[in-house]
């Protein structure tokens, strides 16, 4: 292989949590790898962007390892021909479809950690689960939710209402609900905003309250354990326009930045421009260390996507109850959103976006 030959890591070479001894898949050639030499694994990282064989050698990679990686199909020849298999296979990556790929490649037939032959013995099952969580705690504590730094000491307590407890969605709101991509330049009331955001996060408080006793078993009540809610206020009476983290337990807003513009929001959702008008935008952010502490298997990513849909539906229901409209999108630009929300890029990602407000004319 000549020094000028350009290689790239196979677009369908997929590293996964170990399962049944398999640590990686090559879907382009339908291969499973139970072990990979460290030198070859390092090459898979080096060639994520196409490079020449000569560049790899200059960087300290051995010719024999390069040849082995090519033979195994981990590295492939860069292909720019129309309809080339490598070029086609890169589409999921080039078009930021990585989440869909993770879902597609995740294992769907995992075996449960706990025994399946307890014959309905609930006491034994609870005891076993409690012991599993204790073993986790012996190695590492349960990570707390990260609260954002407050800008200029702006910590805002939202109004409370006796209606918060059981805010059920009426049938009329269910049938009259509207999706919208135009919103009026009209502010919504602070009371409506408070009830929407509080009602949508009800289950996260239930899960948190169940852990107060200190019994490790209740850490399994993990509903939205990963969740951080950020809002960009565009038109809410009594609130300054800006970016805030919402604390569901304290029912408070933690100000991150003031006077956030629509242009800054648009950059976070692949430049979709339908987010103007009154109301607010919401970002659902995942705190990975908190989620991964409990979910320790390959299907965890699938579970997270399901929970994102569930919390999204709860927000929509709360929005409809107040006669407002909303539009969601998963097309979040992670880097721009992290900058806007001041996230820890090593441990947090914004994964879902909602705009909610008064519906405008189509």
DRENMIGU-928243 format. One line per field, with one value per residue (C-alpha): x, z, y; residue in one letter. Coordinates in steps of 0.05 Angstrom, whole numbers, plus 5000, padded with zeros to 4 digits. Layout:
REM DRENMIGU-928243
x X | ...
z Z | ...
y Y | ...
residu A | ...
REM end
This chain:
REM DRENMIGU-928243
x 5000 | 5031 | 5044 | 4996 | 4937 | 4882 | 4843 | 4785 | 4753 | 4695 | 4632 | 4596 | 4651 | 4613 | 4643 | 4592 | 4589 | 4615 | 4561 | 4572 | 4645 | 4633 | 4662 | 4654 | 4615 | 4633 | 4565 | 4595 | 4625 | 4580 | 4636 | 4638 | 4702 | 4715 | 4783 | 4821 | 4895 | 4908 | 4948 | 4889 | 4840 | 4885 | 4884 | 4808 | 4811 | 4867 | 4829 | 4762 | 4780 | 4811 | 4887 | 4943 | 4982 | 5044 | 5011 | 4994 | 5066 | 5093 | 5047 | 5078 | 5031 | 5063 | 5054 | 5037 | 4981 | 4953 | 4954 | 4918 | 4865 | 4853 | 4849 | 4798 | 4755 | 4764 | 4799 | 4774 | 4799 | 4768 | 4716 | 4689 | 4657 | 4583 | 4544 | 4607 | 4591 | 4636 | 4609 | 4537 | 4552 | 4578 | 4510 | 4487 | 4550 | 4556 | 4483 | 4486 | 4443 | 4486 | 4428 | 4389 | 4450 | 4458 | 4385 | 4393 | 4457 | 4437 | 4425 | 4351 | 4355 | 4394 | 4390 | 4368 | 4419 | 4369 | 4345 | 4282 | 4264 | 4239 | 4168 | 4135 | 4175 | 4172 | 4210 | 4269 | 4267 | 4268 | 4325 | 4366 | 4355 | 4373 | 4438 | 4455 | 4447 | 4488 | 4544 | 4542 | 4544 | 4604 | 4644 | 4618 | 4566 | 4503 | 4520 | 4478 | 4442 | 4487 | 4458 | 4482 | 4520 | 4473 | 4484 | 4486 | 4452 | 4388 | 4352 | 4278 | 4225 | 4163 | 4092 | 4058 | 3986 | 3941 | 3923 | 3992 | 3980 | 3933 | 3934 | 3898 | 3892 | 3819 | 3789 | 3774 | 3848 | 3866 | 3821 | 3832 | 3908 | 3947 | 4017 | 4043 | 4102 | 4079 | 4070 | 4039 | 4083 | 4042 | 4069 | 4039 | 4023 | 4074 | 4021 | 4012 | 4087 | 4096 | 4041 | 4066 | 4137 | 4117 | 4065 | 4112 | 4165 | 4118 | 4147 | 4218 | 4196 | 4160 | 4223 | 4266 | 4219 | 4220 | 4295 | 4291 | 4289 | 4360 | 4340 | 4384 | 4327 | 4291 | 4348 | 4314 | 4258 | 4298 | 4245 | 4280 | 4341 | 4382 | 4338 | 4358 | 4308 | 4331 | 4284 | 4294 | 4242 | 4218 | 4153 | 4130 | 4099 | 4143 | 4205 | 4264 | 4280 | 4339 | 4365 | 4350 | 4359 | 4295 | 4301 | 4239 | 4247 | 4256 | 4209 | 4261 | 4295 | 4371 | 4390 | 4446 | 4444 | 4398 | 4370 | 4380 | 4362 | 4322 | 4384 | 4420 | 4363 | 4359 | 4432 | 4416 | 4363 | 4398 | 4375 | 4300 | 4268 | 4198 | 4214 | 4196 | 4139 | 4118 | 4123 | 4186 | 4232 | 4252 | 4314 | 4316 | 4388 | 4417 | 4467 | 4503 | 4540 | 4476 | 4440 | 4497 | 4508 | 4443 | 4433 | 4493 | 4475 | 4473 | 4398 | 4406 | 4406 | 4340 | 4309 | 4333 | 4301 | 4235 | 4239 | 4253 | 4188 | 4151 | 4175 | 4161 | 4090 | 4080 | 4104 | 4058 | 3998 | 4013 | 4018 | 3952 | 3917 | 3931 | 3905 | 3974 | 4010 | 4078 | 4126 | 4182 | 4245 | 4303 | 4346 | 4390 | 4459 | 4496 | 4555 | 4515 | 4464 | 4520 | 4548 | 4481 | 4463 | 4535 | 4536 | 4593 | 4609 | 4642 | 4581 | 4518 | 4481 | 4417 | 4376 | 4306 | 4277 | 4206 | 4177 | 4112 | 4070 | 4005 | 3988 | 3996 | 3963 | 3987
z 5000 | 4977 | 5026 | 4986 | 4993 | 5033 | 5083 | 5130 | 5187 | 5161 | 5172 | 5198 | 5247 | 5312 | 5382 | 5434 | 5507 | 5512 | 5505 | 5498 | 5488 | 5428 | 5435 | 5364 | 5300 | 5227 | 5194 | 5127 | 5124 | 5177 | 5226 | 5302 | 5341 | 5409 | 5415 | 5379 | 5384 | 5417 | 5356 | 5310 | 5357 | 5357 | 5282 | 5281 | 5319 | 5276 | 5211 | 5233 | 5184 | 5120 | 5121 | 5080 | 5099 | 5101 | 5151 | 5196 | 5194 | 5209 | 5269 | 5297 | 5272 | 5246 | 5174 | 5198 | 5242 | 5184 | 5139 | 5193 | 5202 | 5127 | 5122 | 5179 | 5145 | 5202 | 5154 | 5083 | 5022 | 5016 | 4961 | 4927 | 4868 | 4859 | 4895 | 4927 | 4986 | 5035 | 5013 | 5021 | 5089 | 5115 | 5107 | 5179 | 5204 | 5156 | 5166 | 5242 | 5246 | 5301 | 5350 | 5299 | 5288 | 5363 | 5366 | 5305 | 5330 | 5403 | 5428 | 5432 | 5466 | 5530 | 5587 | 5654 | 5710 | 5760 | 5762 | 5725 | 5765 | 5830 | 5818 | 5838 | 5903 | 5907 | 5973 | 5944 | 5882 | 5923 | 5965 | 5904 | 5872 | 5937 | 5940 | 5868 | 5882 | 5946 | 5906 | 5859 | 5919 | 5949 | 5887 | 5872 | 5900 | 5861 | 5823 | 5842 | 5791 | 5768 | 5782 | 5737 | 5763 | 5773 | 5733 | 5776 | 5834 | 5794 | 5829 | 5816 | 5857 | 5814 | 5840 | 5868 | 5861 | 5896 | 5827 | 5815 | 5849 | 5801 | 5737 | 5692 | 5617 | 5600 | 5540 | 5506 | 5509 | 5482 | 5422 | 5408 | 5413 | 5358 | 5331 | 5307 | 5271 | 5281 | 5348 | 5365 | 5392 | 5456 | 5526 | 5566 | 5639 | 5693 | 5725 | 5661 | 5651 | 5723 | 5719 | 5652 | 5674 | 5743 | 5716 | 5662 | 5714 | 5765 | 5757 | 5769 | 5837 | 5854 | 5838 | 5878 | 5939 | 5940 | 5954 | 6017 | 6063 | 6042 | 6023 | 5963 | 5933 | 5915 | 5871 | 5821 | 5818 | 5764 | 5724 | 5691 | 5736 | 5679 | 5667 | 5668 | 5642 | 5611 | 5585 | 5542 | 5562 | 5501 | 5526 | 5597 | 5640 | 5698 | 5672 | 5636 | 5569 | 5578 | 5589 | 5653 | 5685 | 5719 | 5786 | 5791 | 5865 | 5887 | 5832 | 5816 | 5755 | 5756 | 5708 | 5660 | 5612 | 5599 | 5533 | 5494 | 5421 | 5373 | 5329 | 5386 | 5394 | 5319 | 5317 | 5368 | 5324 | 5256 | 5238 | 5237 | 5241 | 5269 | 5342 | 5345 | 5384 | 5457 | 5506 | 5517 | 5489 | 5529 | 5523 | 5554 | 5574 | 5592 | 5649 | 5627 | 5691 | 5731 | 5679 | 5665 | 5739 | 5740 | 5668 | 5654 | 5591 | 5515 | 5514 | 5559 | 5500 | 5475 | 5544 | 5545 | 5478 | 5505 | 5567 | 5524 | 5488 | 5554 | 5585 | 5518 | 5519 | 5590 | 5570 | 5510 | 5553 | 5602 | 5544 | 5514 | 5581 | 5580 | 5509 | 5480 | 5423 | 5416 | 5366 | 5384 | 5347 | 5362 | 5311 | 5365 | 5347 | 5408 | 5406 | 5397 | 5450 | 5498 | 5488 | 5497 | 5560 | 5587 | 5593 | 5614 | 5545 | 5575 | 5613 | 5587 | 5521 | 5500 | 5463 | 5453 | 5440 | 5447 | 5430 | 5467 | 5461 | 5435 | 5366 | 5309 | 5241 | 5189
y 5000 | 5066 | 5123 | 5167 | 5119 | 5153 | 5111 | 5125 | 5086 | 5044 | 5086 | 5024 | 5003 | 5009 | 5001 | 4980 | 4959 | 4888 | 4836 | 4761 | 4776 | 4822 | 4892 | 4919 | 4907 | 4919 | 4924 | 4940 | 4870 | 4836 | 4820 | 4816 | 4829 | 4797 | 4830 | 4885 | 4899 | 4967 | 4989 | 4975 | 5008 | 5070 | 5071 | 5070 | 5136 | 5166 | 5153 | 5181 | 5236 | 5210 | 5211 | 5181 | 5120 | 5163 | 5211 | 5153 | 5126 | 5196 | 5198 | 5135 | 5081 | 5017 | 4993 | 4922 | 4949 | 4990 | 4929 | 4888 | 4941 | 4944 | 4868 | 4866 | 4919 | 4969 | 5016 | 5024 | 5061 | 5130 | 5128 | 5190 | 5155 | 5169 | 5114 | 5085 | 5040 | 5078 | 5145 | 5121 | 5090 | 5156 | 5189 | 5175 | 5208 | 5266 | 5285 | 5282 | 5220 | 5189 | 5182 | 5142 | 5099 | 5086 | 5065 | 5020 | 4987 | 4979 | 4910 | 4892 | 4824 | 4837 | 4787 | 4816 | 4820 | 4793 | 4721 | 4702 | 4640 | 4671 | 4647 | 4712 | 4719 | 4795 | 4799 | 4761 | 4805 | 4869 | 4843 | 4825 | 4893 | 4928 | 4889 | 4907 | 4981 | 4975 | 4944 | 5004 | 5052 | 5016 | 5034 | 5104 | 5151 | 5170 | 5234 | 5295 | 5338 | 5394 | 5463 | 5519 | 5579 | 5638 | 5701 | 5764 | 5728 | 5721 | 5664 | 5670 | 5634 | 5621 | 5630 | 5568 | 5548 | 5498 | 5473 | 5444 | 5378 | 5345 | 5384 | 5334 | 5345 | 5357 | 5321 | 5387 | 5406 | 5337 | 5342 | 5416 | 5413 | 5447 | 5441 | 5508 | 5538 | 5610 | 5643 | 5711 | 5767 | 5764 | 5748 | 5691 | 5700 | 5682 | 5638 | 5597 | 5590 | 5567 | 5516 | 5489 | 5479 | 5452 | 5404 | 5377 | 5358 | 5326 | 5256 | 5279 | 5305 | 5241 | 5201 | 5249 | 5248 | 5172 | 5173 | 5216 | 5155 | 5136 | 5065 | 5048 | 5008 | 5073 | 5095 | 5048 | 5098 | 5132 | 5168 | 5228 | 5218 | 5247 | 5308 | 5380 | 5431 | 5497 | 5551 | 5612 | 5663 | 5703 | 5732 | 5716 | 5771 | 5790 | 5753 | 5785 | 5754 | 5707 | 5637 | 5599 | 5531 | 5507 | 5471 | 5426 | 5413 | 5485 | 5511 | 5564 | 5593 | 5601 | 5657 | 5639 | 5698 | 5757 | 5784 | 5720 | 5734 | 5692 | 5687 | 5652 | 5602 | 5588 | 5568 | 5513 | 5479 | 5475 | 5546 | 5531 | 5599 | 5585 | 5599 | 5673 | 5704 | 5703 | 5646 | 5606 | 5553 | 5492 | 5447 | 5378 | 5365 | 5297 | 5292 | 5230 | 5210 | 5209 | 5168 | 5119 | 5106 | 5066 | 5044 | 4999 | 4962 | 4972 | 4986 | 5046 | 5094 | 5066 | 5075 | 5147 | 5163 | 5134 | 5177 | 5239 | 5224 | 5216 | 5282 | 5316 | 5291 | 5315 | 5385 | 5385 | 5365 | 5421 | 5470 | 5448 | 5454 | 5529 | 5538 | 5548 | 5512 | 5480 | 5450 | 5401 | 5381 | 5333 | 5370 | 5402 | 5427 | 5401 | 5448 | 5512 | 5490 | 5474 | 5544 | 5578 | 5538 | 5538 | 5462 | 5417 | 5390 | 5328 | 5306 | 5341 | 5345 | 5382 | 5329 | 5357 | 5426 | 5455 | 5521 | 5538 | 5600 | 5632 | 5605 | 5654 | 5658 | 5607
residu X | X | X | X | X | X | X | X | X | X | X | X | X | X | X | X | X | X | X | X | X | X | X | X | X | X | X | X | X | X | X | X | X | X | X | X | X | X | X | X | X | X | X | X | X | X | X | X | X | X | X | X | X | X | X | X | X | X | X | X | X | X | X | X | X | X | X | X | X | X | X | X | X | X | X | X | X | X | X | X | X | X | X | X | X | X | X | X | X | X | X | X | X | X | X | X | X | X | X | X | X | X | X | X | X | X | X | X | X | X | X | X | X | X | X | X | X | X | X | X | X | X | X | X | X | X | X | X | X | X | X | X | X | X | X | X | X | X | X | X | X | X | X | X | X | X | X | X | X | X | X | X | X | X | X | X | X | X | X | X | X | X | X | X | X | X | X | X | X | X | X | X | X | X | X | X | X | X | X | X | X | X | X | X | X | X | X | X | X | X | X | X | X | X | X | X | X | X | X | X | X | X | X | X | X | X | X | X | X | X | X | X | X | X | X | X | X | X | X | X | X | X | X | X | X | X | X | X | X | X | X | X | X | X | X | X | X | X | X | X | X | X | X | X | X | X | X | X | X | X | X | X | X | X | X | X | X | X | X | X | X | X | X | X | X | X | X | X | X | X | X | X | X | X | X | X | X | X | X | X | X | X | X | X | X | X | X | X | X | X | X | X | X | X | X | X | X | X | X | X | X | X | X | X | X | X | X | X | X | X | X | X | X | X | X | X | X | X | X | X | X | X | X | X | X | X | X | X | X | X | X | X | X | X | X | X | X | X | X | X | X | X | X | X | X | X | X | X | X | X | X | X | X | X | X | X | X | X | X | X | X | X
REM end
